[in-house]
């Protein structure tokens, strides 16, 4: 076996002091960079689905800990397909219900939700909830922004709560909005509407009472 040994450094004087260049190199290897030069991790603000408080987490993380209640937060995206056995979803990522899905008793808490299939249950979205196919949902929908695509017929038995609701299809439900409800051309809303502002474009119809409420 070969023998390895470090090569001694020969100095010009017997003082035991390393040459200036070598001393600086060793100091640099054992020193931490100043705070101003350290790499900062990108963060994003999320709403904890346990305590409802806003907290900052690393943008690229797959999971995190809430700084308020210390709950473990999942941040991955989830896809729900036909025959799925997963009926409860809690994540800070996005949820997609595929077009071939026909599911009931779902409980979904997420950031954005894309409802392309038939998934009945309770939805709680901190961002966008987009409905793109006909649905009768035995449950309720809650989102910061909700959009119903043109040609979609949607029935919600326990109501809709959204900061903003934009309807391009046909919706039958009780609606509570913190900001505005917009009925696009050709849209129809059937049911009581509680909102600071109700905008009905030409050719759209609202069948029910509008209760104008103060914005939060």
C-alpha positions in Angstrom: 0.0 0.0 0.0 1.4 3.5 -0.8 2.0 5.8 2.1 0.6 9.3 2.0 2.0 12.2 4.0 1.4 15.9 3.9 4.2 18.0 2.5 5.6 20.3 5.1 5.7 24.0 4.5 9.2 25.5 4.6 9.4 29.0 5.9 12.3 31.3 5.6 12.6 32.1 9.3 12.2 30.0 12.4 9.3 32.0 13.7 6.6 29.4 13.1 4.5 32.1 11.3 3.0 31.0 7.9 3.7 33.1 4.8 1.1 35.8 4.2 -0.4 34.0 1.2 -0.8 30.6 2.9 -2.2 32.2 6.0 -4.8 34.1 4.0 -5.8 31.0 2.1 -6.3 29.0 5.3 -8.3 31.8 6.9 -10.6 31.9 3.8 -11.2 28.2 3.9 -12.4 28.3 7.6 -14.4 31.5 7.4 -18.1 32.0 6.7 -19.1 34.5 4.0 -20.6 37.7 5.3 -24.4 37.8 5.6 -24.7 40.2 2.6 -23.1 37.6 0.4 -25.0 34.5 1.5 -27.5 33.0 -0.9 -31.1 33.8 0.1 -33.8 31.2 -0.4 -36.9 32.4 -2.3 -40.0 32.4 -0.1 -43.7 32.6 -0.8 -46.6 33.4 1.5 -49.2 30.7 2.1 -52.3 30.3 4.3 -52.0 27.4 6.7 -54.9 25.0 6.3 -54.8 24.1 10.0 -54.8 27.5 11.8 -55.7 29.9 8.9 -52.7 32.1 9.5 -50.3 33.4 6.8 -46.8 32.0 6.9 -43.8 32.1 4.6 -42.3 28.9 3.2 -39.5 28.1 0.7 -40.9 28.4 -2.8 -39.5 25.1 -4.0 -40.2 23.0 -0.9 -42.5 19.9 -1.0 -43.5 20.3 2.6 -43.0 22.9 5.3 -43.9 23.7 9.0 -46.4 26.4 9.9 -44.6 29.1 11.9 -47.7 29.7 14.0 -49.2 26.3 14.9 -46.3 24.1 13.8 -48.5 21.9 11.6 -46.9 19.9 8.8 -48.0 21.4 5.5 -47.9 19.5 2.2 -47.2 21.6 -0.8 -47.3 19.1 -3.7 -49.8 19.1 -6.6 -52.4 16.3 -6.6 -54.3 14.7 -9.5 -57.6 12.9 -8.9 -58.6 10.4 -11.5 -61.4 8.0 -12.1 -61.6 5.2 -9.5 -59.4 7.2 -7.1 -59.6 6.0 -3.5 -58.2 9.3 -2.1 -61.2 11.3 -1.1 -59.5 13.7 1.4 -56.9 16.1 0.0 -55.1 18.8 2.0 -52.2 20.6 0.3 -50.9 24.0 -0.4 -50.4 23.0 -4.0 -52.9 22.6 -6.9 -55.5 19.9 -7.3 -56.8 18.7 -10.7 -59.9 16.5 -11.0 -59.6 14.8 -14.3 -62.4 14.7 -16.9 -63.0 10.9 -16.5 -63.6 11.2 -12.7 -67.0 10.6 -11.2 -66.5 10.9 -7.4 -68.5 11.8 -4.3 -67.8 12.8 -0.7 -64.6 14.6 -1.7 -63.0 17.0 0.9 -60.5 19.2 -0.9 -58.3 21.9 0.6 -55.8 23.4 -1.7 -54.4 26.5 -3.5 -55.9 26.3 -7.0 -58.4 23.7 -8.1 -59.3 22.7 -11.7 -62.6 20.8 -11.8 -62.6 19.1 -15.1 -64.5 16.0 -14.0 -67.4 15.3 -11.7 -66.3 15.5 -8.1 -69.0 16.1 -5.5 -68.1 17.3 -2.0 -66.5 20.3 -0.2 -63.9 22.4 -1.8 -61.8 25.1 0.0 -59.4 27.0 -2.3 -57.1 29.8 -1.3 -56.7 30.8 -4.9 -58.6 29.9 -8.1 -61.4 27.4 -8.5 -62.2 26.8 -12.1 -65.1 24.6 -13.2 -65.0 23.3 -16.8 -67.6 20.5 -17.0 -71.2 19.9 -16.0 -71.6 19.1 -12.3 -74.1 18.6 -9.5 -72.1 19.0 -6.3 -73.7 17.8 -3.1 -71.6 20.2 -1.0 -70.1 23.7 -1.1 -67.4 25.7 -2.8 -65.2 28.3 -1.4 -62.4 30.2 -3.2 -60.7 33.6 -3.6 -61.7 33.5 -7.2 -64.1 31.2 -9.0 -64.7 30.8 -12.7 -67.4 28.8 -14.4 -66.7 28.2 -18.1 -69.1 28.8 -21.0 -71.5 26.0 -21.6 -71.1 24.5 -18.1 -74.3 23.7 -16.1 -73.4 23.7 -12.4 -75.7 23.0 -9.4 -74.3 23.5 -5.9 -76.6 22.3 -3.1 -74.9 24.1 -0.1 -73.8 27.3 -1.7 -70.8 29.2 -3.1 -68.6 31.6 -1.2 -66.0 33.5 -3.2 -64.3 36.9 -3.2 -64.9 37.1 -6.9 -67.3 34.9 -9.0 -67.2 35.0 -12.8 -70.0 33.0 -14.5 -69.9 32.3 -18.2 -72.3 29.2 -18.0 -75.3 28.4 -16.0 -75.2 28.2 -12.2 -77.9 27.2 -9.7 -76.8 28.1 -6.1 -76.9 30.5 -3.3 -73.9 32.9 -3.7 -72.0 34.9 -1.2 -69.3 37.2 -2.5 -67.0 39.6 -0.7 -66.2 41.7 -3.8 -68.2 41.1 -7.0 -70.3 38.7 -9.1 -69.9 39.0 -12.8 -72.3 37.3 -15.3 -70.8 37.2 -18.8 -72.8 37.5 -22.0 -75.2 34.5 -22.2 -74.6 33.4 -18.5 -77.4 32.6 -16.1 -77.4 32.6 -12.3 -80.3 31.1 -10.4 -80.5 31.8 -6.7 -80.0 34.5 -4.1 -76.9 36.6 -4.5 -75.2 38.4 -1.6 -72.5 40.7 -3.0 -71.3 44.4 -2.9 -71.5 44.4 -6.7 -73.5 42.4 -9.3 -72.4 43.0 -12.9 -74.8 41.6 -15.5 -73.6 41.9 -19.1 -76.0 42.1 -22.0 -77.6 38.8 -22.7 -77.0 37.4 -19.1 -79.7 36.7 -16.6 -80.0 36.6 -12.8 -83.1 34.8 -11.5 -83.3 35.5 -7.8 -82.8 38.2 -5.2 -79.7 40.4 -5.1 -78.8 41.6 -1.6 -76.2 44.3 -1.8 -73.8 44.0 1.1 -70.9 46.1 2.2 -67.4 45.0 1.1 -65.1 43.7 3.8 
